[in-house]
């Protein structure tokens, strides 16, 4: 009996303890619920932009490498020792200007010897011609004299051509690069002497998908950008379009001529090409920060006033097109005059209350800070 009374007392004490905790927790939760119910609706800061109609110039994007109008690595057709160099590295060269002379003393001596024998051979040929007409000599003797004369004349022309080949000349106007040979050096055919390029007009060769063939034509304007001058557009025109499409890749090659009056472009440069298409009027553009890109589609937040005059956001699905830098061409989902959220979308949802703030946090600085 005493043991049962003891157990009952312990149960009562435990019950009182748990009851006290429950009541305390209950009133605490009730207090928090009341505070939460009386809390003001959260209001999120956002930056906005009022959209306006503008003209949009679409372009087909492509990449390629710059080539010179003409470019060749000067070499030699014959072997020999260099006895004269008539150019300096990096100089401007005119067509047919001598660049390198190879030693040709032996060829010149052989030419003088042949030219010394030519008058006698010519006189013999003329004399035998007269004697043959009179019947004083045989046809065989006349033919030998004729062959000797014309053979010696051909040898002289051959020696002149050989001597001329030993003077290496520029095939066109241009600028030479770094000289790779020296006086007294023995060179052989295919040895590089210097690179010569005509850089007054550069060519950009690139490829476009066959689906874009209908949008390109000869004479169409093209702008290119290179990494050396990222903010400077170089203008040119399409000069050639490959007549056949590559059946494996579905691409067609295109060539554009780019004037290089200031000499900024160099062959081998990587370039990004913008093929300019007809201007589209009354288009909507937005900064890229205004658009939320998701797997389910692209959307923006539009701001409207409710019945109480508070600013609230509404999510709108948009269809985007081409991008230029941080500007996006919006095809559908936004119209002129809409107020679009440009930053602060992370915490937003439909009907969220917002207030507009002025912030330049998204603007690119005029100068990149030093680390």
C-alpha positions as CSV (number, residue, x, y, z in Angstrom):
1,X,0.0,0.0,0.0
2,X,2.8,2.4,0.9
3,X,4.6,1.6,-2.4
4,X,1.4,2.3,-4.4
5,X,1.0,5.7,-2.7
6,X,4.6,6.6,-3.4
7,X,4.2,5.7,-7.1
8,X,1.1,7.8,-7.3
9,X,2.8,10.8,-5.7
10,X,5.6,10.6,-8.2
11,X,3.2,10.5,-11.1
12,X,1.4,13.5,-9.8
13,X,4.6,15.4,-9.5
14,X,5.7,14.5,-13.1
15,X,2.3,15.4,-14.4
16,X,2.5,18.8,-12.7
17,X,5.9,19.4,-14.2
18,X,4.9,18.5,-17.8
19,X,1.7,20.5,-17.4
20,X,3.6,23.6,-16.3
21,X,6.0,23.2,-19.3
22,X,3.0,22.7,-21.7
23,X,1.2,25.7,-20.4
24,X,4.3,27.9,-20.6
25,X,5.0,26.7,-24.1
26,X,1.4,27.2,-25.2
27,X,1.3,30.8,-24.0
28,X,4.8,31.4,-25.6
29,X,3.5,30.1,-29.0
30,X,0.3,32.2,-28.7
31,X,2.4,35.3,-28.0
32,X,4.6,34.7,-31.0
33,X,1.5,34.0,-33.2
34,X,0.0,37.3,-32.1
35,X,3.2,39.2,-32.8
36,X,3.5,37.5,-36.2
37,X,-0.1,38.3,-37.1
38,X,0.5,41.9,-36.2
39,X,3.8,42.2,-38.1
40,X,3.8,44.5,-41.1
41,X,4.0,42.9,-44.5
42,X,7.7,42.7,-45.7
43,X,8.6,45.3,-48.3
44,X,11.6,44.4,-50.5
45,X,13.9,47.0,-52.1
46,X,14.3,46.8,-55.8
47,X,15.8,48.9,-58.7
48,X,13.6,49.4,-61.7
49,X,13.6,50.5,-65.4
50,X,10.7,51.8,-67.4
51,X,10.8,50.2,-70.8
52,X,10.8,52.2,-74.0
53,X,10.6,51.3,-77.7
54,X,13.9,51.5,-79.6
55,X,15.4,50.4,-82.8
56,X,17.3,47.1,-82.7
57,X,19.9,46.1,-85.3
58,X,20.1,42.3,-85.4
59,X,23.3,40.5,-86.5
60,X,24.5,37.0,-87.2
61,X,27.4,36.2,-84.9
62,X,30.4,34.3,-86.3
63,X,34.1,33.7,-85.4
64,X,37.1,33.4,-87.7
65,X,40.7,34.3,-88.2
66,X,42.1,37.3,-90.1
67,X,44.2,36.7,-93.2
68,X,46.2,39.3,-95.3
69,X,45.1,40.4,-98.7
70,X,48.3,38.6,-99.9
71,X,50.9,36.9,-97.9
72,X,53.8,34.7,-98.7
73,X,57.0,33.4,-97.1
74,X,59.9,34.4,-99.4
75,X,62.2,31.6,-100.2
76,X,64.7,30.7,-103.1
77,X,64.4,28.4,-106.1
78,X,68.2,27.7,-106.2
79,X,70.9,27.1,-103.7
80,X,73.7,29.5,-103.1
81,X,75.6,31.9,-100.8
82,X,74.1,35.2,-100.0
83,X,76.3,38.1,-101.0
84,X,73.8,41.0,-100.7
85,X,70.7,41.8,-98.6
86,X,68.6,44.8,-99.8
87,X,66.0,45.1,-97.1
88,X,65.6,45.7,-93.3
89,X,63.2,43.9,-91.0
90,X,59.8,45.5,-90.8
91,X,60.3,47.7,-93.9
92,X,57.8,48.5,-96.6
93,X,58.7,46.8,-99.9
94,X,57.6,47.6,-103.5
95,X,56.8,45.0,-106.1
96,X,59.9,43.6,-107.9
97,X,62.3,45.2,-105.4
98,X,65.4,43.0,-104.9
99,X,65.6,41.5,-101.5
100,X,68.5,39.0,-101.5
101,X,71.2,38.3,-104.1
102,X,73.0,35.0,-104.3
103,X,76.5,34.6,-105.5
104,X,76.3,34.2,-109.3
105,X,79.9,34.7,-110.5
106,X,80.0,31.3,-112.2
107,X,76.8,31.9,-114.1
108,X,77.9,35.3,-115.1
109,X,81.1,34.0,-116.5
110,X,79.3,31.2,-118.4
111,X,77.0,33.9,-119.8
112,X,79.9,36.0,-121.0
113,X,81.5,33.0,-122.7
114,X,78.3,32.1,-124.5
115,X,77.7,35.7,-125.6
116,X,81.2,35.8,-126.9
117,X,80.6,32.8,-129.2
118,X,77.2,34.0,-130.4
119,X,78.4,36.4,-133.1
120,X,80.5,33.7,-134.8
121,X,77.7,31.2,-134.6
122,X,75.3,33.8,-136.1
123,X,77.7,34.7,-138.9
124,X,78.3,31.0,-139.7
125,X,74.5,30.4,-139.8
126,X,74.0,33.3,-142.1
127,X,76.9,32.2,-144.4
128,X,75.7,28.6,-144.6
129,X,72.2,29.8,-145.3
130,X,73.5,31.7,-148.4
131,X,75.6,28.7,-149.5
132,X,72.8,26.3,-149.1
133,X,70.5,28.4,-151.3
134,X,73.3,28.3,-154.0
135,X,73.6,24.5,-153.6
136,X,77.2,24.8,-152.5
137,X,76.7,22.8,-149.2
138,X,74.6,19.9,-148.0
139,X,71.4,20.2,-146.1
140,X,73.1,18.4,-143.1
141,X,75.8,21.1,-142.9
142,X,73.2,23.8,-143.0
143,X,71.1,22.2,-140.3
144,X,74.1,21.8,-138.0
145,X,75.0,25.5,-138.4
146,X,71.3,26.5,-137.7
147,X,71.1,24.2,-134.7
148,X,74.3,25.5,-133.2
149,X,73.2,29.1,-133.5
150,X,69.7,28.6,-132.0
151,X,71.1,26.3,-129.3
152,X,73.7,28.9,-128.2
153,X,70.9,31.6,-128.2
154,X,68.8,29.4,-126.0
155,X,71.7,28.7,-123.6
156,X,72.2,32.5,-123.3
157,X,68.5,32.9,-122.4
158,X,68.8,30.1,-119.9
159,X,71.9,31.6,-118.2
160,X,70.1,35.0,-118.0
161,X,67.1,33.3,-116.3
162,X,69.3,31.4,-113.9
163,X,71.1,34.7,-112.9
164,X,67.8,36.4,-112.6
165,X,66.5,33.6,-110.2
166,X,69.5,34.2,-108.0
167,X,68.2,37.7,-107.3
168,X,65.2,37.2,-105.1
169,X,62.5,39.9,-105.6
170,X,59.3,40.9,-103.9
171,X,56.2,39.5,-105.8
172,X,54.0,42.4,-104.6
173,X,53.9,45.5,-102.5
174,X,53.8,44.9,-98.8
175,X,55.6,44.9,-95.4
176,X,58.3,42.4,-94.5
177,X,58.7,40.8,-91.1
178,X,61.8,39.6,-89.4
179,X,64.8,38.7,-91.6
180,X,65.8,35.0,-91.1
181,X,69.0,35.0,-93.2
182,X,72.5,36.7,-93.0
183,X,75.3,37.7,-95.4
184,X,77.5,34.8,-96.4
185,X,74.8,32.2,-95.4
186,X,74.3,29.2,-97.7
187,X,70.6,28.7,-98.4
188,X,68.7,26.0,-100.2
189,X,65.2,25.9,-101.8
190,X,62.4,26.1,-99.1
191,X,64.7,27.9,-96.6
192,X,62.6,30.8,-95.2
193,X,64.1,34.3,-95.9
194,X,61.3,36.6,-94.7
195,X,57.5,36.9,-94.5
196,X,55.9,39.4,-96.9
197,X,52.3,40.5,-96.4
198,X,50.0,43.1,-98.1
199,X,48.0,44.3,-95.1
200,X,46.3,47.3,-96.7
201,X,43.2,45.1,-96.9
202,X,42.6,42.2,-94.6
203,X,40.3,39.2,-95.1
204,X,38.2,37.4,-92.5
205,X,37.1,33.9,-93.3
206,X,34.3,32.5,-91.2
207,X,31.4,30.0,-91.3
208,X,27.7,30.5,-90.8
209,X,24.9,27.8,-90.6
210,X,23.1,27.0,-93.8
211,X,19.9,28.2,-92.1
212,X,21.3,31.8,-92.3
213,X,22.2,31.7,-96.0
214,X,19.0,33.6,-96.9
215,X,20.1,36.5,-94.7
216,X,23.5,37.1,-96.2
217,X,24.6,38.5,-99.6
218,X,27.6,40.0,-101.3
219,X,28.4,43.6,-100.2
220,X,26.6,43.1,-96.9
221,X,28.0,45.2,-94.0
222,X,30.1,43.3,-91.4
223,X,31.6,44.5,-88.1
224,X,34.5,42.6,-86.5
225,X,36.0,42.8,-83.0
226,X,39.5,41.6,-82.0
227,X,40.9,41.1,-78.5
228,X,43.6,43.6,-79.0
229,X,41.0,46.4,-79.5
230,X,37.9,45.1,-77.7
231,X,35.9,48.3,-77.9
232,X,36.9,49.2,-81.5
233,X,34.7,47.9,-84.3
234,X,36.3,47.3,-87.7
235,X,33.9,47.7,-90.6
236,X,33.9,45.8,-93.9
237,X,31.8,44.0,-96.4
238,X,31.2,40.4,-97.5
239,X,33.2,39.8,-100.6
240,X,32.7,36.1,-101.3
241,X,30.3,33.2,-100.3
242,X,31.3,29.6,-100.9
243,X,28.9,28.1,-103.4
244,X,28.7,24.7,-101.6
245,X,27.5,23.8,-98.1
246,X,29.7,21.4,-96.2
247,X,27.4,18.3,-96.0
248,X,29.1,17.1,-92.8
249,X,28.7,20.2,-90.7
250,X,25.9,22.1,-92.5
251,X,28.1,25.2,-92.6
252,X,29.0,27.5,-95.5
253,X,32.2,29.6,-95.7
254,X,32.0,33.3,-96.0
255,X,34.8,35.9,-96.7
256,X,34.7,39.6,-95.7
257,X,37.1,42.3,-96.8
258,X,38.2,44.6,-93.9
259,X,40.1,47.8,-94.7
260,X,43.2,48.1,-92.6
261,X,44.1,51.8,-93.1
262,X,45.7,52.3,-89.7
263,X,47.5,48.9,-89.7
264,X,45.9,47.7,-86.4
265,X,44.8,44.3,-87.8
266,X,47.4,41.6,-88.1
267,X,47.0,38.3,-89.9
268,X,46.3,35.3,-87.6
269,X,44.2,37.4,-85.2
270,X,41.1,35.7,-83.8
271,X,38.0,37.9,-84.6
272,X,34.3,37.9,-83.8
273,X,32.2,38.9,-86.7
274,X,28.7,40.6,-86.6
275,X,26.9,40.4,-90.0
276,X,24.5,43.4,-89.9
277,X,20.9,42.6,-90.7
278,X,18.0,45.1,-91.5
279,X,17.1,47.4,-88.5
280,X,13.9,46.4,-86.5
281,X,11.9,49.3,-85.3
282,X,9.9,49.7,-82.0
283,X,11.6,46.9,-80.2
284,X,12.0,46.3,-76.4
285,X,15.4,45.8,-74.9
286,X,16.3,45.1,-71.2
287,X,19.6,44.8,-69.3
288,X,20.5,41.1,-68.7
289,X,20.2,41.6,-65.0
290,X,16.4,42.2,-65.3
291,X,15.8,38.7,-66.7
292,X,15.8,35.6,-64.5
293,X,17.0,32.6,-66.6
294,X,15.6,29.2,-65.4
295,X,15.1,25.7,-66.7
296,X,11.4,26.4,-66.9
297,X,11.7,29.6,-69.0
298,X,12.9,33.2,-68.8
299,X,10.9,35.7,-66.8
300,X,10.9,39.2,-65.4
301,X,9.1,41.0,-62.5
302,X,6.7,43.8,-63.5
303,X,5.7,46.4,-61.0
304,X,2.0,47.5,-60.6
305,X,0.0,49.4,-57.9
306,X,-2.7,47.6,-55.9
307,X,-6.0,49.1,-54.7
308,X,-4.2,50.7,-51.7
309,X,-1.5,52.3,-53.8
310,X,1.2,49.9,-52.7
311,X,3.8,48.7,-55.3
312,X,3.6,44.9,-56.0
313,X,5.4,42.7,-58.5
314,X,3.9,40.3,-61.0
315,X,6.0,37.6,-62.7
316,X,5.9,37.6,-66.5
317,X,7.3,35.0,-68.8
318,X,9.3,36.5,-71.6
319,X,10.8,35.3,-74.9
320,X,14.3,36.6,-75.5
321,X,16.3,37.0,-78.7
322,X,19.7,38.2,-79.5
323,X,22.1,39.7,-76.9
324,X,24.6,42.4,-77.3
325,X,26.9,42.8,-74.3
326,X,24.6,43.1,-71.3
327,X,21.6,44.1,-73.4
328,X,18.9,41.5,-74.3
329,X,16.3,41.9,-77.1
330,X,12.9,40.9,-75.7
331,X,10.6,39.4,-78.3
332,X,7.5,38.9,-76.1
333,X,6.3,39.3,-72.5
334,X,7.1,43.0,-72.0
335,X,5.6,46.1,-73.7
336,X,6.7,49.7,-73.9
337,X,5.8,51.6,-70.7
338,X,6.1,48.6,-68.3
339,X,8.2,49.0,-65.2
340,X,10.6,46.1,-64.8
341,X,12.7,45.1,-61.8
342,X,16.4,45.2,-62.7
343,X,17.8,44.0,-59.4
344,X,16.6,42.5,-56.1
345,X,14.6,39.6,-57.6
346,X,16.1,36.9,-55.4
347,X,13.5,37.3,-52.6
348,X,10.6,38.2,-54.8
349,X,7.5,36.2,-55.6
350,X,4.1,37.0,-57.1
351,X,2.3,39.9,-55.3
352,X,5.3,40.7,-53.1
353,X,5.3,44.2,-51.8
354,X,8.3,46.3,-52.9
355,X,9.7,49.8,-52.8
356,X,12.0,51.4,-55.3
357,X,15.5,52.4,-54.4
358,X,18.2,54.2,-56.4
359,X,21.4,52.1,-56.7
360,X,24.3,52.0,-59.0
361,X,25.7,48.7,-57.8
362,X,25.1,47.1,-61.2
363,X,26.7,49.8,-63.2
364,X,30.2,49.0,-64.5
365,X,32.9,51.2,-62.9
366,X,34.7,53.7,-65.2
367,X,38.0,52.1,-64.2
368,X,38.7,48.7,-63.0
369,X,40.1,48.9,-59.4
370,X,43.7,47.8,-58.8
371,X,44.2,44.6,-56.7
